[in-house]
Amino acid sequence: MFDQNFFSRRAILEQQGVYIGGWSVKNALTPRRRSDPCSDVEGDGEEKIVVEQDWTKTDEAKLRRKLDFRVLFPCCIINFLAVLDRANMGNVKILQQGTPDSLKASLGLHGTQFNWAVSVAYIAVTALLIPSNLLMKKISARWFFPLSMMLWGCIVMSFAGVKGFGGLLAGRFALGIPESGVGPCCLLYFSFWYKPSERAFRIGVLHSAGSLATAVSGFLALALNNLNGKGGLKAWQWVFIVEGSLPILLSPLLWLCLLTYPEDTKALSERERYIAINRFGRGSTRKTDVTWSWPAFCRILSRPSTYVFFISFISLGIVASAQGTFLPTFLSTLLHFSIAKSNLFTSIVKLSVIPLYWGYGYHSDWTHERMWHYIIPALTALPRYAVWTYASSHPGHSMSNISLYGLSFIGQMVQVGPPILLAYRSATLYGACEQAVGVAVAVASASIANILAPQLYPEQHAPRFLPGFSTTCGLLALCVLSYLTLPFWLEREASNRKKLTGHALPLQAVEDAEQAQVSEAEKARIRALNAAEEAAAVEKRNSIVTKRAVTWAPEESI
């Protein structure tokens, strides 16, 4: 797949501001040595900062702590509420199961109708990923997120009034419209404030909020089950009313907390804004970047790495989404746990992964490694599904139900992989336009996975779900094999750009850097770098011409 010069070419390209990555197992444990304290090249490919650094590590750490409170913390609340409202169907499904007050009996659901009600929200999400990113950049996160929260809260509360499958389907589709921006817009928002080498931990924390939401949803459903019949409402109606009211109540508080952009926020001092802007190099995301560009859109879709990221993420995403939605069903049908136990045990599994999100993402940022940190969780989860496939195909097996339940904990490892992939993907995109498109395409794979995942375990395959478990093993293998090829594709793309333009970075990222609202010294330095790279390209072409002339001279004299 690659020749012996791959690693030398990769080193040269990463020095020019792109991130490629590699397969070093040693680097998965300890970070590579960094020769220049002002360079993020050996981390996530970010080029050297182009101003003379006149702030200390303490100043930057202080700024990061403030950003964690004003950027990361609000996004965690937003993601928590979004997942709580979007992914509660699995818990609602088994409330009052077997009685006329259950969701399926109340709405007359049959066959795969419930599965499609789960999936349809993600169809709207997928269709609006890129528009939501563009809108967020236009009006800023401070306005985008609170408005979205109020809208989806009203929609979720309206679920309590649906009378049949049609109403539930329409409501779930409508829910996907305001929630389409939560995932990609949080990642785009992070790219304005956090360097690539700081993102895996923050994306992990963001995803942990979603995992916490699924756990809380189980406990909340268990508690609200006791309200069945109160006020003339059934338990599943109370779940939608209570969970839908939360984003509406919290949206004003988040408006007060969220920041806009480093270039214009009033919540930071001038010194903090200066550090926030100038600690990035070329290829970073800025408010002043081009918001939309058809060439950039076509450029992203023409890169093979885009599709490799997509295939790897959708493979793992289907597994993770299906487990999140159907684990209560597995426990109640396959392992014969009671409804209360199924919800409780599901919540325990989902809570157990939260420390892993934090520690795993932090370690990935510390080592600046994105390859094995993604592959190891997928490989770890494989034995769980292999054993469940065996147990499903051999009804007379001797394994206890509690042992099979214990395997759910290692199966939950698939949840900690996506933040690593998203940090890797974000580090290979340059400028706001590429971030908006590239991150949206990556998140689209997760969204499509959420559409497909419910179809992996249809009702007719209950209670053993053998086809679903065996398919999951194949998906995990595809995820690992495709992801292993990413450095090869990224190096090839950067090399081709270098040959065509003289820049390893896309030219749009170089032009955006010149338009950024930063110091005059930085602008002058950027122009000097551009001129130096152009001169080097010209010199290289001239040297080739000279060598050819020397080679041909004897022949001409003859």
N, C-alpha and C positions, 0 to 999 in steps of 0.2 A: 504493500500500500504506500510506503514511503521509502526513499532511499536514505543512504547514510548521512547525507547533507541536511536532512530534515531539521535536526536539532540546531545546527549552526544557523540555518535560515530562520528558524523560529526565534533564536536569540537576537538576531539582527532586527527582525520585524518588531519584536516586543520593545526593543530600545526606541523604536519610532512611534510608540504610543498605542499599538494594538495589543489585544490579549488573545493568546492562542491556547495556553494550557498544555498539559502533557499527561503521561502515565506513570510518573515516578511514585512508587509505593513509599519510599522514604519521605518524600515531600508531603505525603498524607499524614505523617506523624509529627514532623518538625518543619518549620518554615525554611524556605531557601534563604540563603544569605543575601542581604541587600547591601550593595556596594555604595549606594548613594542615599543618604537620609532624606533627600528631597524628592526622591523618585519612588513612584508606585509601580514601576515597570514590572518588577519581578513578583508583584502581587497580582493585580488584575489588569495589567496592561495600561494603566493610566500614565500618560506621559509626564515628564518632569514638570513641576509647576514653573510657570514662565515669568514669575517675579522673584526678586530676592526675598527669601523668607525672613520676615522681621517679627515673627511671633514664635513663641515657644510651644513645646508639646503640651505644657500645662494649659496654655491659652486655648489650644485646640481641643483638649480634653474637656475643658470647662464649657466650650461652645457645644461640643457633642452632647454633654449632659443636658444642656438647655434644649437642644434639638430633640433629644429623646422625650422630653416632657411636652414640647409644643408640636412635635411632628409624629413621633412613634406612638406615644401613648394615645392621642386621639384616634389615630388610624387603627390601633388595636381595639378600641371601643367600637368603632365603626364596623370593623370586620366581625367582631363578636356579635353585634346586633344583626348584621346581615346574615351570617351563618345561622344564628338562632331562628331567624324568620324564614330562611330558605330551606334549611335542612331538617326541619322538625317533622317532616312527613313520616319518617320511619317510626318515631316515637308515638305520633298521633294514631298511626294505623292500628296499633295493638291495644289502644285504650278501649275498655269495655268490649274486648274481642269476644265474639260469639253471642253477643246480646243485640237487641234492636237499637241500642244507643251507640254502637260503634260507628266509626266514620264510613266504613264500607256499607253497612246496613242502612244508615241514615240517608246516604246519597245513592244507594242502589248500585254501587260499583261492582263490576264483575270482570272476569278475564284479566286482561292486561291494562284495564283502564287506570288503575292506581299507578302502575308503572309509567304510563304516559303522562299522568298528572305530575309526577315527579320530574320527568324529562323536559316537559314543555317550557318550563321556566328558563332552562339553559339554552333553548333555541333563541329566545329573545336576547339573552345575555350575549350569545355568540354573535348575533347580527349587529349588536350595538357596541362592541368592544372598542373599535377604532373611533367612531363618533364620540363616545364618552370621553376618551382620552383627549381628543381635540377640544371638546367643550371645557374640560377641566383646565387645560392650559389657557384657554381663552378667558375664563372668569375666575380662575384660581381655586385651589382646594378649599379655601375658607368659605366660599359660597357654594361650591359644587356639592360637597358632602352633606352639609345640613339640609339643603333643599332635597337631595335624594332621599335622605332619611325620613323626612316628613312624608314624602310621597309614598315610599314603600311601606311605612307604618300604617298609613290609611288603607292601603291595598290589603295588607295582611289582616287587619281588623275586619275588613269586609268579607273575608272568608267565612266568618261565623254565620253569614246570612245566605250562603249558597244552598241550593235545593237539589242539585243533581250534578252529574258528571260534567255537563256543559259549563255550568257556572264555575266549578272547581278548575276546569281546564283554562277558561278565560282568565280567571283570577291569577292562576299560576303564571300564565304567559305575561300578564300585565306586571306581575312582580318582577319578572326578569328585566323589564325596561329600566327602572331606577337602580336596580342592583347590578346592572351590567358594568358600571364604572368602579365598583368597589375594589376588585382585585387589581385590574390593570392601572387604575388611577392611583392607587396607593403606591404601586411600584414606580410609576412615573414621578409621583410626588417625592419619593425617596431619592430619585436620581438628581433632583434639584439640590438636595441638601446633604446627602451622604456620598462619600467616595465609594468606588466599587469594592475596595477592600474592607468597607464597613457595612456592607449590605446583607451578607448572608445571615449574620446574627440578627439583624433587625427584621429581615423577611421571616426568619424562623420564629421570632417573637410574635410577629404579625399572625403567622399561621397557628401559633399556639393559642392565640385568642379564639380562632375558629374551632380548634379542638376543645377548648374549654367550653365554648358555646354548645357544642354537640353533647358534652357531658352534662352541662347545666340543663339543657333541654330535656334530657332523660329524667333528672331529678324533678324539674318543674312539671313535666307531664305526670310524673308519679304523684306529686302533691295535688295538682289540679284535677286529677282523676277523682278525688274525693268531693269535688264540687259538682259532680254529675247530677243533673236534675235541679240544681240551685238556680233560682231566677228563671226557671223554664228553659234553661240552656243545658246542653250536653257537655261532657268533659272536653271533647275535641274543640267545641266552640269557645270554651273558656281559654284554652291554650292559645288560640289565634287572637283573641281579644287582649289577653295579658301581654303576650309577646309582641303584638303589633303596637301597643301603646308605648313601649319603652323607647324606640327611636324618636318618636314624636316629642316625648318629654325631654330627651337629652340633646336634641339638635341645637337649641339655643346655647347651651353650655359649650358645645364643641365649636360653634361659631366664634365664641370668645377666645377659645384656646388655640385654634389652628393659625398657622402662619401662611402668608401668601408666597412671595419669592425672596431670595436673598437680595435681589436688586432693589426692592421697594418696601420690604416689611418695616413697620414702625415698632415692632415688638423687640427688635434688637438694637443695640447701640451702634454707632457708626463704626467703631472698632470691630465689633462682632460681625457686622455686615461685610467689612473689608476682608476679614479672615474667611468668612463663609464663601465669598466670591473667589478669592485669589488662591485658596488651597487646592482648587481644581486646575487641571491642565487642559490642553486642547482635547476635543472630543467629549468634553463634559456637557451636561445639559444646562441650558440657560433660558431665562425668560425671553431673551432677545433672539433666540434661535428661530429659524423658519418653522412655523407651526405645521404647515402642510406642504408637501412637495411630491408631485406625481413621479418625478425621477427617483426620489428616495423610496417611495412606495414600490416602484418596479424593481429598484435595486435590492430591496430586502427580499422580495419574492423571487428574485433570480438567483439568490445565493443558496447553494445546496445545504449549508448549515442550518438555514431556516427550517427545512423539512426534516433534517435529522433531529433537531431540537423538538420539533412537532411530534415526530413518531415516538421518540423516547418518552416524552412527557405524556402523550395520550395513552401510551401503554401502561405506564405507572398510574396515571390519573384514573383510568377505568377501574383498576384494582382498588385504589384508595377510596374512590367515591362509592363503589359498590359495598365495600366493607363498612363505610360510615353509615350508609342507608340501611343495609340489610342485616347488620350484626344482631339487632334485637330479634329479627325474624329467625335467623339461624339458631339463636339460643332457645327460642320458644318452640320451634318446630323440630329441628334436627336434634337438639340436646334436651328437649322436653322440660325446660325451665318454666316457672310460672311467669306471668306478665310482669309482676313486680320485680322478680329476680332478673328477668331479661333486661328491663330498663336499668336496674341498679348495676348489674354486672357490665353492661355496655358502657355506662358512665365511668365505672372504675377503669376499664381498659383505656378509654379516651383521656382520662385524667393522667394516667401513667406516662403518656408520651410527652406531656408538657415540659418536664425538665429536659428531655432529649432535644426538643426544639431549641431550647436556649443554649444548652451545652454544646450540641452538635454544630449549630450555626456559628457559635463563638469560636470553636476549634477550627472550623473551615476558614473563617476570617483570619485567624492567627497564623495558620499555615499557608494561607493564600492558595488553597487547593480546592478544586471543584470537580475533579474526576471521581476519585474513590469515595469521596464523601457522599456521592449520589449512588454509586454502584453498590456499596456495602449494604445500605438498607434494603435494596431490592433483593440482593442475594440472601439476606437474613430472613426475609419474609417468605422465601420460596419453600423452606421445609414445612411451614405451617399449612400452606395450601396443598403440598404434596401429601401430607398426612391426612388432611381432611378429604382429599380426593380418594385416598385409599379407604378411609373409614366409610365414606359415602358409597363406594362400590362394593364394600364387604360388610353387609349388615350384621353379620355375626362376629365382628371383631371384638377383642377383649379389652380395648381401651375404655376407660371410664369417661363419663361426660365431663367431669371436672378437669380431667387431663386435656381433653380436646379444647375446653374453654381456656385453659392455661396457654395453649398455642396462640390464642388471639393476641396475647401481649407481644409476641415476636412478629405476628402479622401486622401489627400496628406500626412497625418500623417503616412501612411504605409511606407513612404520613410525613416523615422528616426529610424525605428526599426532595420534594418539590422546591422548598426554599433554596436549596443548593443550586438546582438547575436554573431557577429564575435569577439568582445572583450571577451565575455564569453567563446566562443570556444577556442580562443587563450590561455586563462588562464588555460584551462584544458589539454593543450598539453605541453609536457616536452622534451626539446632538439630540435635541428634543424631538425632531421629526422621526429619526430612526428609533428612538426610545418609544414614541407613541405607537408606531407601526409594529416594530419588532416585538415589544412586550405584549401588545394586543394579540399578535399571532400566536405567541407562546401561551398566553392565557386562554386563547381560543381552543387550544388543544385540551386544556383542562375542562373548559366549558363543554366541548363536544364529548369529552369523556363522561361528564355528568349526564349527558343525553343518552349515551350508549349504556352506561353502567346499569341502570334499572332493567334494561332488557337482558342483562346477563343472568338474572335469576327470576324468570317468569314463574307465575303461580303454579303452572302445570308441572314444573320440575320439583315442587315441594313434595316431601320435606327434605330430600337428600341433596338436591341441586348439583348432581354429579357433573352435568355439562358445564355449568358455571365454574366449578372448582378446577376442572381440568383445563378449561380455557384460560383461567387466571395464571396457571403455571406457564403456559405458552406466552402470555403477555409479558410476564416478568422476564423471560428469556429474551424476548424481542427488545425490551427496554434496555437491558444491559448491553446487548450486542450493538445496537444502533448508537448508544451513547459513547461507546469506546472509540468510534470513528471520528468524533467531533474535532479533536486537534488537527487531524489531517485536513479536514475540509476548511477549517479556519485559516490554516497556514496557506493553503492553496488560494483562497480568496484574497488574502492580504498580499501575497506574491503577485497575483494578477493585477491588483490595483497599483502596486509599485511599478510594474512594467509599463502599464498604460499611462499613468499620470505622474510618476515620480514620487508619489505619496503612498505610504501604507494605509494611512487613514483616508476615508472618503473625502473628496474635495469639499463637499458641503460642510463637513465638520470643521475644516480649516477656515472656510469663509465665515461660518457662524462665530468662531472664536474671535475673529477680527471685529465683529459687530457687538460683542459682549460689552456690557456696561461695567468695565473694569478700569483699572488705573492706566494712565497713558504709558507708564513704563512697561506694563504687560503688553499693551498693544504694539509698542515698538519692538519688544522682544519677539512677539509672534511674527511680525513682518520680517524681522531679521532671520528667524528660523525658516520661514517660507522662502526667502531669498536664498538662504544657504542650501536648502534642499533643491531648489531649482538649479542653482549653480552646479551642485554635485551631479544632477541629472544631465546637464549640458556637458559637463566635463567627461562624464562616463561615455556619452554618445560620441564626443570628439575623440576620445582615446580609442574607441572601437574603429572609427573611421581611419585614424592614424595607423593603427595596427594593420588594417586591411591594405592601406596604401603602401606600407613597408613590405608587406607580403607580395603584393602584385608588382612592385617596382622592377625586380630582376626580369620578370617575364616581359614587361613592357620594353625594357632596354634591348632584350634579345629580338 
